């Protein structure tokens, strides 16, 4: 099973009104920058949960 890309490097590819779209330079996935922000928040929360369990 392939590991999920954590999108360590992204670039802006488009802006439409209030939306900004970014592309991961590692895997090529394109997504709304707001989704990227949410991914980072979720990842940080998972790290905190695993630290609390120790």
PDB file of N, CA, C, O and CB in Angstrom:
ATOM      1  N   UNK A   1       0.850  -1.188   0.000  1.00  0.00           N
ATOM      2  CA  UNK A   1       0.000   0.000   0.000  1.00  0.00           C
ATOM      3  C   UNK A   1       0.892   1.246   0.000  1.00  0.00           C
ATOM      4  O   UNK A   1       1.848   1.322   0.772  1.00  0.00           O
ATOM      5  CB  UNK A   1      -0.965   0.001   1.235  1.00  0.00           C
ATOM      6  N   UNK A   2       0.594   2.193  -0.835  1.00  0.00           N
ATOM      7  CA  UNK A   2       1.383   3.416  -0.933  1.00  0.00           C
ATOM      8  C   UNK A   2       1.058   4.340   0.236  1.00  0.00           C
ATOM      9  O   UNK A   2      -0.084   4.407   0.690  1.00  0.00           O
ATOM     10  CB  UNK A   2       1.123   4.131  -2.276  1.00  0.00           C
ATOM     11  N   UNK A   3       2.071   5.047   0.714  1.00  0.00           N
ATOM     12  CA  UNK A   3       1.843   6.000   1.797  1.00  0.00           C
ATOM     13  C   UNK A   3       1.265   7.276   1.220  1.00  0.00           C
ATOM     14  O   UNK A   3       1.559   7.645   0.083  1.00  0.00           O
ATOM     15  CB  UNK A   3       3.153   6.292   2.572  1.00  0.00           C
ATOM     16  N   UNK A   4       0.443   7.946   2.006  1.00  0.00           N
ATOM     17  CA  UNK A   4      -0.202   9.179   1.564  1.00  0.00           C
ATOM     18  C   UNK A   4       0.814  10.320   1.551  1.00  0.00           C
ATOM     19  O   UNK A   4       1.630  10.450   2.463  1.00  0.00           O
ATOM     20  CB  UNK A   4      -1.402   9.531   2.480  1.00  0.00           C
ATOM     21  N   UNK A   5       0.754  11.115   0.537  1.00  0.00           N
ATOM     22  CA  UNK A   5       1.631  12.276   0.428  1.00  0.00           C
ATOM     23  C   UNK A   5       1.180  13.327   1.433  1.00  0.00           C
ATOM     24  O   UNK A   5      -0.014  13.606   1.549  1.00  0.00           O
ATOM     25  CB  UNK A   5       1.626  12.853  -1.019  1.00  0.00           C
ATOM     26  N   UNK A   6       2.120  13.904   2.153  1.00  0.00           N
ATOM     27  CA  UNK A   6       1.794  14.943   3.128  1.00  0.00           C
ATOM     28  C   UNK A   6       1.916  16.339   2.519  1.00  0.00           C
ATOM     29  O   UNK A   6       1.787  17.339   3.224  1.00  0.00           O
ATOM     30  CB  UNK A   6       2.703  14.824   4.350  1.00  0.00           C
ATOM     31  N   UNK A   7       2.164  16.405   1.221  1.00  0.00           N
ATOM     32  CA  UNK A   7       2.241  17.653   0.468  1.00  0.00           C
ATOM     33  C   UNK A   7       3.213  18.652   1.107  1.00  0.00           C
ATOM     34  O   UNK A   7       2.816  19.749   1.500  1.00  0.00           O
ATOM     35  CB  UNK A   7       0.856  18.278   0.355  1.00  0.00           C
ATOM     36  N   UNK A   8       4.499  18.256   1.208  1.00  0.00           N
ATOM     37  CA  UNK A   8       5.467  19.144   1.861  1.00  0.00           C
ATOM     38  C   UNK A   8       5.801  20.407   1.061  1.00  0.00           C
ATOM     39  O   UNK A   8       6.210  21.418   1.632  1.00  0.00           O
ATOM     40  CB  UNK A   8       6.732  18.386   2.125  1.00  0.00           C
ATOM     41  N   UNK A   9       5.624  20.344  -0.263  1.00  0.00           N
ATOM     42  CA  UNK A   9       5.913  21.495  -1.123  1.00  0.00           C
ATOM     43  C   UNK A   9       4.724  21.731  -2.033  1.00  0.00           C
ATOM     44  O   UNK A   9       4.316  20.835  -2.772  1.00  0.00           O
ATOM     45  CB  UNK A   9       7.212  21.273  -1.956  1.00  0.00           C
ATOM     46  N   UNK A  10       4.166  22.931  -1.983  1.00  0.00           N
ATOM     47  CA  UNK A  10       3.041  23.268  -2.851  1.00  0.00           C
ATOM     48  C   UNK A  10       3.308  24.601  -3.531  1.00  0.00           C
ATOM     49  O   UNK A  10       4.104  25.416  -3.064  1.00  0.00           O
ATOM     50  CB  UNK A  10       1.718  23.320  -2.050  1.00  0.00           C
ATOM     51  N   UNK A  11       2.617  24.796  -4.651  1.00  0.00           N
ATOM     52  CA  UNK A  11       2.691  26.083  -5.351  1.00  0.00           C
ATOM     53  C   UNK A  11       1.287  26.490  -5.755  1.00  0.00           C
ATOM     54  O   UNK A  11       0.435  25.640  -6.016  1.00  0.00           O
ATOM     55  CB  UNK A  11       3.629  26.004  -6.601  1.00  0.00           C
ATOM     56  N   UNK A  12       1.051  27.777  -5.806  1.00  0.00           N
ATOM     57  CA  UNK A  12      -0.244  28.308  -6.215  1.00  0.00           C
ATOM     58  C   UNK A  12      -0.366  28.159  -7.723  1.00  0.00           C
ATOM     59  O   UNK A  12       0.532  28.552  -8.468  1.00  0.00           O
ATOM     60  CB  UNK A  12      -0.412  29.801  -5.782  1.00  0.00           C
ATOM     61  N   UNK A  13      -1.489  27.583  -8.173  1.00  0.00           N
ATOM     62  CA  UNK A  13      -1.681  27.414  -9.614  1.00  0.00           C
ATOM     63  C   UNK A  13      -2.840  28.238 -10.151  1.00  0.00           C
ATOM     64  O   UNK A  13      -2.915  28.487 -11.354  1.00  0.00           O
ATOM     65  CB  UNK A  13      -1.909  25.959  -9.937  1.00  0.00           C
ATOM     66  N   UNK A  14      -3.762  28.673  -9.260  1.00  0.00           N
ATOM     67  CA  UNK A  14      -4.908  29.441  -9.739  1.00  0.00           C
ATOM     68  C   UNK A  14      -5.565  30.185  -8.592  1.00  0.00           C
ATOM     69  O   UNK A  14      -5.546  29.736  -7.446  1.00  0.00           O
ATOM     70  CB  UNK A  14      -5.924  28.526 -10.430  1.00  0.00           C
ATOM     71  N   UNK A  15      -6.143  31.321  -8.919  1.00  0.00           N
ATOM     72  CA  UNK A  15      -6.944  32.078  -7.952  1.00  0.00           C
ATOM     73  C   UNK A  15      -8.259  32.455  -8.629  1.00  0.00           C
ATOM     74  O   UNK A  15      -8.267  32.982  -9.741  1.00  0.00           O
ATOM     75  CB  UNK A  15      -6.178  33.361  -7.442  1.00  0.00           C
ATOM     76  N   UNK A  16      -9.359  32.183  -7.950  1.00  0.00           N
ATOM     77  CA  UNK A  16     -10.687  32.552  -8.434  1.00  0.00           C
ATOM     78  C   UNK A  16     -11.444  33.206  -7.298  1.00  0.00           C
ATOM     79  O   UNK A  16     -11.713  32.564  -6.283  1.00  0.00           O
ATOM     80  CB  UNK A  16     -11.461  31.315  -8.980  1.00  0.00           C
ATOM     81  N   UNK A  17     -11.790  34.466  -7.452  1.00  0.00           N
ATOM     82  CA  UNK A  17     -12.501  35.218  -6.425  1.00  0.00           C
ATOM     83  C   UNK A  17     -11.875  34.980  -5.057  1.00  0.00           C
ATOM     84  O   UNK A  17     -10.759  35.441  -4.816  1.00  0.00           O
ATOM     85  CB  UNK A  17     -13.985  34.833  -6.406  1.00  0.00           C
ATOM     86  N   UNK A  18     -12.552  34.279  -4.154  1.00  0.00           N
ATOM     87  CA  UNK A  18     -12.030  34.057  -2.804  1.00  0.00           C
ATOM     88  C   UNK A  18     -11.311  32.720  -2.660  1.00  0.00           C
ATOM     89  O   UNK A  18     -10.909  32.361  -1.554  1.00  0.00           O
ATOM     90  CB  UNK A  18     -13.156  34.131  -1.801  1.00  0.00           C
ATOM     91  N   UNK A  19     -11.141  31.980  -3.745  1.00  0.00           N
ATOM     92  CA  UNK A  19     -10.500  30.667  -3.679  1.00  0.00           C
ATOM     93  C   UNK A  19      -9.106  30.705  -4.279  1.00  0.00           C
ATOM     94  O   UNK A  19      -8.835  31.434  -5.232  1.00  0.00           O
ATOM     95  CB  UNK A  19     -11.347  29.623  -4.398  1.00  0.00           C
ATOM     96  N   UNK A  20      -8.233  29.902  -3.696  1.00  0.00           N
ATOM     97  CA  UNK A  20      -6.874  29.770  -4.202  1.00  0.00           C
ATOM     98  C   UNK A  20      -6.586  28.278  -4.311  1.00  0.00           C
ATOM     99  O   UNK A  20      -6.833  27.526  -3.368  1.00  0.00           O
ATOM    100  CB  UNK A  20      -5.827  30.501  -3.272  1.00  0.00           C
ATOM    101  N   UNK A  21      -6.068  27.852  -5.450  1.00  0.00           N
ATOM    102  CA  UNK A  21      -5.788  26.442  -5.664  1.00  0.00           C
ATOM    103  C   UNK A  21      -4.285  26.226  -5.712  1.00  0.00           C
ATOM    104  O   UNK A  21      -3.549  26.999  -6.326  1.00  0.00           O
ATOM    105  CB  UNK A  21      -6.454  25.938  -6.959  1.00  0.00           C
ATOM    106  N   UNK A  22      -3.840  25.156  -5.051  1.00  0.00           N
ATOM    107  CA  UNK A  22      -2.421  24.843  -5.001  1.00  0.00           C
ATOM    108  C   UNK A  22      -2.180  23.445  -5.547  1.00  0.00           C
ATOM    109  O   UNK A  22      -3.066  22.590  -5.526  1.00  0.00           O
ATOM    110  CB  UNK A  22      -1.887  24.961  -3.566  1.00  0.00           C
ATOM    111  N   UNK A  23      -0.954  23.228  -6.040  1.00  0.00           N
ATOM    112  CA  UNK A  23      -0.550  21.928  -6.554  1.00  0.00           C
ATOM    113  C   UNK A  23       0.615  21.426  -5.711  1.00  0.00           C
ATOM    114  O   UNK A  23       1.556  22.170  -5.435  1.00  0.00           O
ATOM    115  CB  UNK A  23      -0.162  22.007  -8.067  1.00  0.00           C
ATOM    116  N   UNK A  24       0.550  20.164  -5.304  1.00  0.00           N
ATOM    117  CA  UNK A  24       1.656  19.540  -4.594  1.00  0.00           C
ATOM    118  C   UNK A  24       2.756  19.252  -5.603  1.00  0.00           C
ATOM    119  O   UNK A  24       2.509  18.643  -6.643  1.00  0.00           O
ATOM    120  CB  UNK A  24       1.204  18.236  -3.858  1.00  0.00           C
ATOM    121  N   UNK A  25       3.968  19.690  -5.294  1.00  0.00           N
ATOM    122  CA  UNK A  25       5.089  19.465  -6.202  1.00  0.00           C
ATOM    123  C   UNK A  25       5.623  18.041  -6.099  1.00  0.00           C
ATOM    124  O   UNK A  25       6.416  17.617  -6.939  1.00  0.00           O
ATOM    125  CB  UNK A  25       6.204  20.455  -5.913  1.00  0.00           C
ATOM    126  N   UNK A  26       5.197  17.299  -5.078  1.00  0.00           N
ATOM    127  CA  UNK A  26       5.643  15.915  -4.903  1.00  0.00           C
ATOM    128  C   UNK A  26       4.746  14.932  -5.669  1.00  0.00           C
ATOM    129  O   UNK A  26       5.244  14.094  -6.421  1.00  0.00           O
ATOM    130  CB  UNK A  26       5.663  15.553  -3.411  1.00  0.00           C
ATOM    131  N   UNK A  27       3.402  15.037  -5.471  1.00  0.00           N
ATOM    132  CA  UNK A  27       2.497  14.051  -6.067  1.00  0.00           C
ATOM    133  C   UNK A  27       1.646  14.608  -7.214  1.00  0.00           C
ATOM    134  O   UNK A  27       1.027  13.839  -7.950  1.00  0.00           O
ATOM    135  CB  UNK A  27       1.589  13.498  -5.003  1.00  0.00           C
ATOM    136  N   UNK A  28       1.607  15.936  -7.373  1.00  0.00           N
ATOM    137  CA  UNK A  28       0.857  16.541  -8.459  1.00  0.00           C
ATOM    138  C   UNK A  28      -0.607  16.802  -8.169  1.00  0.00           C
ATOM    139  O   UNK A  28      -1.324  17.301  -9.037  1.00  0.00           O
ATOM    140  CB  UNK A  28       0.956  15.691  -9.636  1.00  0.00           C
ATOM    141  N   UNK A  29      -1.074  16.472  -6.956  1.00  0.00           N
ATOM    142  CA  UNK A  29      -2.478  16.698  -6.618  1.00  0.00           C
ATOM    143  C   UNK A  29      -2.764  18.194  -6.542  1.00  0.00           C
ATOM    144  O   UNK A  29      -1.955  18.960  -6.020  1.00  0.00           O
ATOM    145  CB  UNK A  29      -2.836  16.011  -5.279  1.00  0.00           C
ATOM    146  N   UNK A  30      -3.911  18.607  -7.063  1.00  0.00           N
ATOM    147  CA  UNK A  30      -4.348  19.996  -7.018  1.00  0.00           C
ATOM    148  C   UNK A  30      -5.564  20.075  -6.106  1.00  0.00           C
ATOM    149  O   UNK A  30      -6.489  19.270  -6.219  1.00  0.00           O
ATOM    150  CB  UNK A  30      -4.676  20.542  -8.451  1.00  0.00           C
ATOM    151  N   UNK A  31      -5.557  21.054  -5.197  1.00  0.00           N
ATOM    152  CA  UNK A  31      -6.660  21.191  -4.260  1.00  0.00           C
ATOM    153  C   UNK A  31      -6.765  22.628  -3.780  1.00  0.00           C
ATOM    154  O   UNK A  31      -5.839  23.422  -3.945  1.00  0.00           O
ATOM    155  CB  UNK A  31      -6.484  20.242  -3.072  1.00  0.00           C
ATOM    156  N   UNK A  32      -7.905  22.949  -3.185  1.00  0.00           N
ATOM    157  CA  UNK A  32      -8.150  24.268  -2.629  1.00  0.00           C
ATOM    158  C   UNK A  32      -7.190  24.494  -1.464  1.00  0.00           C
ATOM    159  O   UNK A  32      -7.000  23.596  -0.643  1.00  0.00           O
ATOM    160  CB  UNK A  32      -9.630  24.417  -2.174  1.00  0.00           C
ATOM    161  N   UNK A  33      -6.593  25.658  -1.379  1.00  0.00           N
ATOM    162  CA  UNK A  33      -5.630  25.930  -0.314  1.00  0.00           C
ATOM    163  C   UNK A  33      -6.274  25.828   1.059  1.00  0.00           C
ATOM    164  O   UNK A  33      -5.591  25.548   2.044  1.00  0.00           O
ATOM    165  CB  UNK A  33      -5.016  27.310  -0.496  1.00  0.00           C
ATOM    166  N   UNK A  34      -7.578  26.050   1.135  1.00  0.00           N
ATOM    167  CA  UNK A  34      -8.284  25.892   2.410  1.00  0.00           C
ATOM    168  C   UNK A  34      -8.242  24.439   2.861  1.00  0.00           C
ATOM    169  O   UNK A  34      -8.114  24.166   4.054  1.00  0.00           O
ATOM    170  CB  UNK A  34      -9.746  26.371   2.288  1.00  0.00           C
ATOM    171  N   UNK A  35      -8.349  23.497   1.915  1.00  0.00           N
ATOM    172  CA  UNK A  35      -8.223  22.075   2.235  1.00  0.00           C
ATOM    173  C   UNK A  35      -6.828  21.782   2.777  1.00  0.00           C
ATOM    174  O   UNK A  35      -6.677  21.011   3.724  1.00  0.00           O
ATOM    175  CB  UNK A  35      -8.511  21.205   0.989  1.00  0.00           C
ATOM    176  N   UNK A  36      -5.807  22.397   2.176  1.00  0.00           N
ATOM    177  CA  UNK A  36      -4.436  22.194   2.621  1.00  0.00           C
ATOM    178  C   UNK A  36      -4.288  22.685   4.061  1.00  0.00           C
ATOM    179  O   UNK A  36      -3.663  22.020   4.887  1.00  0.00           O
ATOM    180  CB  UNK A  36      -3.439  22.927   1.686  1.00  0.00           C
ATOM    181  N   UNK A  37      -4.852  23.823   4.351  1.00  0.00           N
ATOM    182  CA  UNK A  37      -4.811  24.375   5.713  1.00  0.00           C
ATOM    183  C   UNK A  37      -5.482  23.417   6.687  1.00  0.00           C
ATOM    184  O   UNK A  37      -4.966  23.186   7.781  1.00  0.00           O
ATOM    185  CB  UNK A  37      -5.500  25.764   5.768  1.00  0.00           C
ATOM    186  N   UNK A  38      -6.634  22.851   6.300  1.00  0.00           N
ATOM    187  CA  UNK A  38      -7.340  21.890   7.149  1.00  0.00           C
ATOM    188  C   UNK A  38      -6.509  20.629   7.370  1.00  0.00           C
ATOM    189  O   UNK A  38      -6.528  20.070   8.467  1.00  0.00           O
ATOM    190  CB  UNK A  38      -8.692  21.524   6.528  1.00  0.00           C
ATOM    191  N   UNK A  39      -5.776  20.166   6.348  1.00  0.00           N
ATOM    192  CA  UNK A  39      -4.931  18.979   6.478  1.00  0.00           C
ATOM    193  C   UNK A  39      -3.845  19.217   7.519  1.00  0.00           C
ATOM    194  O   UNK A  39      -3.547  18.334   8.324  1.00  0.00           O
ATOM    195  CB  UNK A  39      -4.299  18.607   5.121  1.00  0.00           C
ATOM    196  N   UNK A  40      -3.256  20.405   7.505  1.00  0.00           N
ATOM    197  CA  UNK A  40      -2.190  20.727   8.456  1.00  0.00           C
ATOM    198  C   UNK A  40      -2.750  20.747   9.869  1.00  0.00           C
ATOM    199  O   UNK A  40      -2.106  20.243  10.788  1.00  0.00           O
ATOM    200  CB  UNK A  40      -1.536  22.087   8.114  1.00  0.00           C
ATOM    201  N   UNK A  41      -3.934  21.318  10.064  1.00  0.00           N
ATOM    202  CA  UNK A  41      -4.564  21.362  11.381  1.00  0.00           C
ATOM    203  C   UNK A  41      -4.842  19.954  11.879  1.00  0.00           C
ATOM    204  O   UNK A  41      -4.568  19.644  13.038  1.00  0.00           O
ATOM    205  CB  UNK A  41      -5.866  22.178  11.335  1.00  0.00           C
ATOM    206  N   UNK A  42      -5.385  19.094  11.015  1.00  0.00           N
ATOM    207  CA  UNK A  42      -5.679  17.714  11.404  1.00  0.00           C
ATOM    208  C   UNK A  42      -4.404  16.962  11.767  1.00  0.00           C
ATOM    209  O   UNK A  42      -4.385  16.201  12.735  1.00  0.00           O
ATOM    210  CB  UNK A  42      -6.414  16.986  10.275  1.00  0.00           C
ATOM    211  N   UNK A  43      -3.346  17.169  11.000  1.00  0.00           N
ATOM    212  CA  UNK A  43      -2.073  16.491  11.267  1.00  0.00           C
ATOM    213  C   UNK A  43      -1.517  16.936  12.622  1.00  0.00           C
ATOM    214  O   UNK A  43      -1.024  16.109  13.389  1.00  0.00           O
ATOM    215  CB  UNK A  43      -1.046  16.783  10.136  1.00  0.00           C
ATOM    216  N   UNK A  44      -1.593  18.222  12.918  1.00  0.00           N
ATOM    217  CA  UNK A  44      -1.113  18.732  14.203  1.00  0.00           C
ATOM    218  C   UNK A  44      -1.923  18.153  15.354  1.00  0.00           C
ATOM    219  O   UNK A  44      -1.363  17.825  16.400  1.00  0.00           O
ATOM    220  CB  UNK A  44      -1.177  20.264  14.231  1.00  0.00           C
ATOM    221  N   UNK A  45      -3.239  18.024  15.175  1.00  0.00           N
ATOM    222  CA  UNK A  45      -4.091  17.454  16.212  1.00  0.00           C
ATOM    223  C   UNK A  45      -3.750  15.990  16.456  1.00  0.00           C
ATOM    224  O   UNK A  45      -3.746  15.538  17.602  1.00  0.00           O
ATOM    225  CB  UNK A  45      -5.564  17.595  15.827  1.00  0.00           C
ATOM    226  N   UNK A  46      -3.466  15.248  15.397  1.00  0.00           N
ATOM    227  CA  UNK A  46      -3.082  13.843  15.540  1.00  0.00           C
ATOM    228  C   UNK A  46      -1.763  13.718  16.291  1.00  0.00           C
ATOM    229  O   UNK A  46      -1.606  12.813  17.111  1.00  0.00           O
ATOM    230  CB  UNK A  46      -2.974  13.171  14.165  1.00  0.00           C
ATOM    231  N   UNK A  47      -0.815  14.610  16.025  1.00  0.00           N
ATOM    232  CA  UNK A  47       0.467  14.594  16.729  1.00  0.00           C
ATOM    233  C   UNK A  47       0.246  14.851  18.220  1.00  0.00           C
ATOM    234  O   UNK A  47       0.842  14.177  19.059  1.00  0.00           O
ATOM    235  CB  UNK A  47       1.434  15.650  16.132  1.00  0.00           C
ATOM    236  N   UNK A  48      -0.607  15.822  18.553  1.00  0.00           N
ATOM    237  CA  UNK A  48      -0.888  16.134  19.946  1.00  0.00           C
ATOM    238  C   UNK A  48      -1.544  14.952  20.646  1.00  0.00           C
ATOM    239  O   UNK A  48      -1.213  14.651  21.793  1.00  0.00           O
ATOM    240  CB  UNK A  48      -1.780  17.367  20.045  1.00  0.00           C
ATOM    241  N   UNK A  49      -2.470  14.279  19.971  1.00  0.00           N
ATOM    242  CA  UNK A  49      -3.143  13.128  20.547  1.00  0.00           C
ATOM    243  C   UNK A  49      -2.149  12.009  20.834  1.00  0.00           C
ATOM    244  O   UNK A  49      -2.224  11.376  21.887  1.00  0.00           O
ATOM    245  CB  UNK A  49      -4.247  12.634  19.613  1.00  0.00           C
ATOM    246  N   UNK A  50      -1.231  11.759  19.927  1.00  0.00           N
ATOM    247  CA  UNK A  50      -0.258  10.679  20.127  1.00  0.00           C
ATOM    248  C   UNK A  50       0.721  11.038  21.239  1.00  0.00           C
ATOM    249  O   UNK A  50       1.186  10.152  21.955  1.00  0.00           O
ATOM    250  CB  UNK A  50       0.507  10.388  18.819  1.00  0.00           C
ATOM    251  N   UNK A  51       1.042  12.318  21.396  1.00  0.00           N
ATOM    252  CA  UNK A  51       1.920  12.743  22.476  1.00  0.00           C
ATOM    253  C   UNK A  51       1.215  12.626  23.823  1.00  0.00           C
ATOM    254  O   UNK A  51       1.846  12.281  24.822  1.00  0.00           O
ATOM    255  CB  UNK A  51       2.392  14.180  22.245  1.00  0.00           C
ATOM    256  N   UNK A  52      -0.077  12.908  23.862  1.00  0.00           N
ATOM    257  CA  UNK A  52      -0.855  12.811  25.095  1.00  0.00           C
ATOM    258  C   UNK A  52      -0.982  11.371  25.562  1.00  0.00           C
ATOM    259  O   UNK A  52      -1.080  11.115  26.762  1.00  0.00           O
ATOM    260  CB  UNK A  52      -2.236  13.414  24.898  1.00  0.00           C
ATOM    261  N   UNK A  53      -0.981  10.426  24.627  1.00  0.00           N
ATOM    262  CA  UNK A  53      -1.131   9.019  24.967  1.00  0.00           C
ATOM    263  C   UNK A  53       0.137   8.436  25.591  1.00  0.00           C
ATOM    264  O   UNK A  53       0.079   7.406  26.264  1.00  0.00           O
ATOM    265  CB  UNK A  53      -1.505   8.230  23.731  1.00  0.00           C
ATOM    266  N   UNK A  54       1.268   9.080  25.374  1.00  0.00           N
ATOM    267  CA  UNK A  54       2.547   8.564  25.888  1.00  0.00           C
ATOM    268  C   UNK A  54       2.700   8.796  27.346  1.00  0.00           C
ATOM    269  O   UNK A  54       3.718   8.422  27.928  1.00  0.00           O
ATOM    270  CB  UNK A  54       3.699   9.187  25.172  1.00  0.00           C
TER     271      UNK A  54
END
